[in-house]
Amino acid sequence: MIFNDFNPAEDKMFRIIDDEGRVINPDYMPDIDPDTIRKAYQTMLFARTADLMAVSYQRQGRMFTYPPILGQEAIQAAAGMIIRHDDWLVPAFREMAIMLAKGVSLKEIFLYYLGNEEGSNFKDANHVLPICVPIGSQMLHATGIAYEVKYNQKDEVVFPYIGDGGTSEGDFSEALNFAAVWQVPVVFTIQNNQYAISVPVQRQTRSVNLAVKSVAFGMPGIKVDGNDFFAMYKAYQEASDYARAGKGPVLIEAYTYRKGAHTTSDDPTKYRTREEEQAWEAKDPLLRLKKYMLLNGIETGDEEALIESYKEEVDKQFVAAETFKAYELDDVFRHMYVEMPDELARQKADYEEFLRWKEARR
């Protein structure tokens, strides 16, 4: 297993291709045919197109705060090709590409960022939890789901996601601890994009890396080049096989870089340099996969035509979300409990009073 060959305690990082797309670890190269590689590249290209357009919609004042995935496409494209229909996806809030792979529609994602909770009603996506903004709490949900999976002897694996900053939350440690104690089928992924808003990862931990935290909890862990599609694919392949075989959880640190802002409310120029951004630009996941494809005679397709078709589809999905019916006030409150508690009823009454006051001022 790659987990034996790349010991996180030694700060070894698993890579298959270098920044120029050359294979440097051929023994670990996954068996993927050219058509699948082309599909992976186009999946990443679609995710990037949708992501850039989402930022544009927000800048136009047509959508609320949005967290870009720019630079992290390889992680999610690889995961989307490994995760199965009955497996569970437990996202944080920066997992648009893998949500799409799991069957969530762009319209639903846009609805969520338009403030409409219908965007969390994933009609065609099996076993996908809603976006989780509270940092780290989704990790406990993932371990709990995996406990049920093991208890009922289901052929399912749970895939939760968290950022580097989230590893400082107690929920992260508790989730990993109980997952290891119970030996449940979870593949934990830390998307280490170097910053939790403005706080660099060096301010989150004194550990040599984040993958090494797996050692204390007694599970396999690995630090993977998150901008290397093939390395991420291989890591997810082995991790999911391990968990599915009943051997317990795995921790993957996907070492990457957030090329954009933390969210559209953030200004990264306040806390990082242009030189740092340029150094990471050469490691861009789409550029690296494209270089590999060119070196190996694999056509990427007509990118200009692809991007234009992607833009049309993204805009179609956004307009459908933008013109969707208004979210009913009752829905904000009625789905939380079977019987509404007094405190929630009071909040609802207060908000209704506010709306009447607001209407009277017109």
Buried (B, 14 or more C-beta within 10 A) or exposed (E): EBBEEBBBEEEBBBBBBBBEBEBEBEEBBBEBEEEEBBBBBBBBBBBBBBBBBBBBBBEEEBBBEBBBBBBBBBBBBBBBBBBBEEBBBBBBBBBBBBBBBBBBBBBBBBBBBBEBBBBBBBEEBEBBBBBBEEBBBBBBBBBBBBBEBBEEEEEBBBBBBBBBBBBBBEBBBBBBBBBBEBBBBBBBBBBBBBBBBEBEBEEBBEBEBBBBBBBEBEBBBBBBBBBBBBBBBBBBBBBBBBBBEEEBBBBBBBBBBBBBBBBBEBEBEEEBEEEEBEEBEEBBBBBBBBBBBEEEEBEBBEEEEBBEEBBEBBBEBBEBBBEBEEBEEEEBBEEEEEEEEEEBEEBBEEEEEEEEEEEEEE
